[in-house]
Amino acid sequence: MSIAGEKKILIADDHMVVCRGIEAMVKPAFENPTFFHVNTMAQLLAELSNTSYDALLLDVNYTDANLTDTIALVKEKAPESKIFVFTSGLSFKEFNIIKKYANAILTKQSEADTFVATIDDVFQNGKFVCSPLNEEKVQKLESLTERELDILECMLDGMGNKEMVYHLDIKESTISTLRKRILEKLDLTNNVELLNYFTESVI
């Protein structure tokens, strides 16, 4: 069933042919859509400053920026838009950042029916949807608490315990405990394994 009413959809990818392809794939999800395309992050941010959209379909990598560095700003400029991220590769660190702001993350290898069903699911139910190629690792990541994710992000940024004390305003003993829990939940034994784990592709 198509999403009812007039909907404005902005597709962002650094290749126009991909924008056109995504448009053709997702068009059946909408009753009365109007599509717009941009090819750089600068164009995307400028467009969001001037116009409201019902849905944003965003690639991760652009010639002038990466979505992981700007998605918080995108969400700030378009708080009511449904954000769909499509990519051919995403590390766990990138996944963790994007998941905070996106309504769905899809692989570019997904079938057209998957794109349509995901868009419909987000508009109808409002739940986060993901189609990872590595489901087991995503489930492990989702077992981490918000505080554990904060610690994890600091670890991936190269912070030591003392830096985290000031950055997160928690006790060093708490940080040590949370670091151990993270390794246990992910079935890892040390920080080297952790860094390798989170630079691998999840999608």
Number of C-alpha atoms within 10 A of each C-alpha: 10 14 17 11 10 12 16 18 23 25 23 27 25 19 14 14 10 16 23 15 11 19 20 11 16 21 18 18 19 20 13 14 19 13 15 16 20 20 19 20 24 13 13 19 16 13 17 18 12 8 11 17 20 16 21 24 23 24 27 23 18 16 11 10 13 15 19 17 13 15 20 17 14 20 17 12 18 20 14 12 19 22 26 24 24 24 17 14 18 22 14 18 20 19 21 19 17 23 17 12 20 23 24 24 25 22 20 17 12 14 10 17 13 16 24 18 15 24 25 18 17 17 14 10 8 13 12 16 17 19 17 19 15 11 13 10 17 18 11 13 18 11 14 17 12 10 12 18 19 15 22 23 15 17 17 14 11 11 15 12 19 12 13 18 16 11 13 13 9 12 13 16 11 11 20 12 11 20 19 14 14 22 16 12 12 16 12 14 12 12 13 9 12 18 16 9 17 20 14 13 18 20 23
